[in-house]
Amino acid sequence: MRGNVTALLIFQKAKPYHDVEVELEKLSVATRRAHTLAKACHVLSSADPPLLVFTESELADRNWADVVSFSARAPSPVSVIVVGREINTKLYASAIEVGAFDFIAPPFDEIDLAHVVRCAADNALRRRLAAKNLRGLGRQLTGTQEGLA
């Protein structure tokens, strides 16, 4: 995978989530780990949060919906991928409805995961660029209004 794709892994259990980490390493995705949402909040609230967040559905202190909600408030857009222990269409539909980028479940095939990573990273990068352009436009408009005064 080209570029500097970064991911935060919010997993408290080893299996099957360790398999996601192994596949991401094969894709040259730089990963950081957190076992709780409280610990993940420090990473997500940094000036340069990761592009991607992979979270298991249930955490010790919260759940995937809380991860999606907190990620939406990160300083820069982040794509959240919810990871289930098994295929669960209700959880998939709920995750997408609440704002997750995707839902995945084992087996974690390298080709399929590469596609999810590529699309999710592209989504986060496009939203970051749009936010940057919007801030620039706001500064231009503010400067124009000051020039008119």
C-alpha positions as CSV (number, residue, x, y, z in Angstrom):
1,M,0.0,0.0,0.0
2,R,1.5,3.4,-1.0
3,G,1.6,6.4,1.2
4,N,1.6,6.8,4.9
5,V,-1.6,5.1,6.1
6,T,-2.0,5.2,9.9
7,A,-4.5,3.2,12.0
8,L,-5.5,3.1,15.6
9,L,-6.5,-0.4,16.7
10,I,-8.9,-0.4,19.6
11,F,-9.0,-4.1,20.7
12,Q,-9.0,-5.5,24.2
13,K,-9.1,-9.2,23.1
14,A,-6.5,-11.1,21.1
15,K,-8.6,-13.2,18.7
16,P,-9.6,-12.7,16.0
17,Y,-8.4,-9.1,16.2
18,H,-4.7,-9.9,16.2
19,D,-5.3,-11.2,12.6
20,V,-6.4,-7.7,11.5
21,E,-3.1,-6.3,12.9
22,V,-1.1,-9.0,11.1
23,E,-2.8,-8.2,7.8
24,L,-2.4,-4.4,8.2
25,E,1.3,-4.9,8.8
26,K,1.5,-6.8,5.5
27,L,-0.1,-3.8,3.9
28,S,2.5,-1.4,5.5
29,V,-0.1,0.3,7.6
30,A,1.5,2.0,10.6
31,T,-0.6,1.0,13.7
32,R,-1.0,2.1,17.2
33,R,-3.0,0.2,19.9
34,A,-5.4,1.1,22.6
35,H,-7.4,-1.3,24.8
36,T,-10.1,1.2,25.8
37,L,-11.9,4.2,24.4
38,A,-10.4,6.3,27.2
39,K,-6.9,5.5,26.0
40,A,-7.9,5.9,22.3
41,C,-9.2,9.4,23.0
42,H,-5.7,10.7,23.6
43,V,-4.6,9.5,20.2
44,L,-7.8,10.7,18.4
45,S,-7.7,14.2,20.0
46,S,-4.1,14.8,18.9
47,A,-3.3,17.4,16.2
48,D,-2.7,14.6,13.7
49,P,-5.0,11.7,14.4
50,P,-4.7,8.4,12.4
51,L,-6.6,8.1,9.1
52,L,-8.2,4.9,10.2
53,V,-9.7,3.4,13.4
54,F,-10.4,-0.3,13.7
55,T,-12.5,-1.1,16.8
56,E,-14.0,-4.2,18.1
57,S,-17.7,-4.0,18.8
58,E,-17.5,-4.2,22.6
59,L,-14.9,-2.5,24.7
60,A,-14.3,-2.5,28.5
61,D,-15.4,1.1,28.9
62,R,-17.7,1.7,25.9
63,N,-18.7,0.2,22.5
64,W,-18.2,0.8,18.8
65,A,-20.9,3.5,18.6
66,D,-19.0,5.5,21.2
67,V,-15.8,5.2,19.1
68,V,-17.7,6.4,16.0
69,S,-19.1,9.4,18.0
70,F,-15.7,10.4,19.5
71,S,-13.9,9.9,16.1
72,A,-16.4,12.4,14.5
73,R,-15.1,15.0,16.9
74,A,-11.4,14.4,16.1
75,P,-9.5,17.5,14.8
76,S,-9.2,15.9,11.4
77,P,-11.6,13.4,9.7
78,V,-11.1,9.7,10.6
79,S,-12.7,6.6,9.0
80,V,-13.9,4.0,11.5
81,I,-14.1,0.3,10.7
82,V,-16.0,-1.8,13.1
83,V,-14.6,-5.4,13.5
84,G,-16.9,-8.1,14.5
85,R,-16.1,-11.6,15.7
86,E,-18.5,-13.0,13.1
87,I,-20.6,-11.7,10.2
88,N,-23.6,-9.9,11.7
89,T,-25.9,-8.1,9.3
90,K,-27.7,-6.2,12.1
91,L,-24.4,-4.9,13.5
92,Y,-23.2,-4.0,9.9
93,A,-26.3,-2.0,9.2
94,S,-26.2,-0.3,12.6
95,A,-22.5,0.6,12.2
96,I,-23.1,2.2,8.8
97,E,-26.2,4.0,10.0
98,V,-24.4,5.5,13.0
99,G,-21.5,6.7,10.8
100,A,-18.8,3.9,10.7
101,F,-17.1,3.7,7.3
102,D,-17.4,-0.1,7.2
103,F,-17.9,-3.4,9.2
104,I,-15.6,-6.4,8.7
105,A,-15.5,-9.9,10.2
106,P,-13.2,-12.9,9.9
107,P,-11.7,-14.3,7.8
108,F,-9.5,-11.3,7.1
109,D,-8.3,-11.8,3.5
110,E,-5.4,-9.6,2.5
111,I,-7.0,-8.5,-0.8
112,D,-10.4,-7.7,0.8
113,L,-8.7,-5.8,3.7
114,A,-6.5,-3.9,1.3
115,H,-9.6,-2.7,-0.5
116,V,-11.3,-1.6,2.7
117,V,-8.1,0.2,3.9
118,R,-7.6,1.9,0.5
119,C,-11.3,3.1,0.3
120,A,-11.4,4.2,4.0
121,A,-8.1,6.0,3.8
122,D,-9.1,7.7,0.6
123,N,-12.4,8.8,2.3
124,A,-10.6,10.3,5.3
125,L,-8.0,12.0,3.1
126,R,-10.7,13.5,0.9
127,R,-12.7,14.8,3.9
128,R,-9.5,16.3,5.4
129,L,-8.7,18.1,2.1
130,A,-12.3,19.4,1.9
131,A,-12.1,20.7,5.5
132,K,-8.7,22.3,4.7
133,N,-10.1,24.0,1.6
134,L,-13.2,25.2,3.6
135,R,-11.0,26.7,6.3
136,G,-9.0,28.5,3.6
137,L,-12.1,29.8,1.9
138,G,-13.3,31.0,5.3
139,R,-10.0,32.9,5.8
140,Q,-10.3,34.4,2.4
141,L,-13.8,35.6,3.0
142,T,-12.9,37.0,6.4
143,G,-10.0,38.9,4.7
144,T,-12.2,40.2,2.0
145,Q,-14.8,41.5,4.5
146,E,-12.0,43.2,6.5
147,G,-10.7,44.8,3.3
148,L,-14.2,46.2,2.6
149,A,-14.5,47.8,6.1
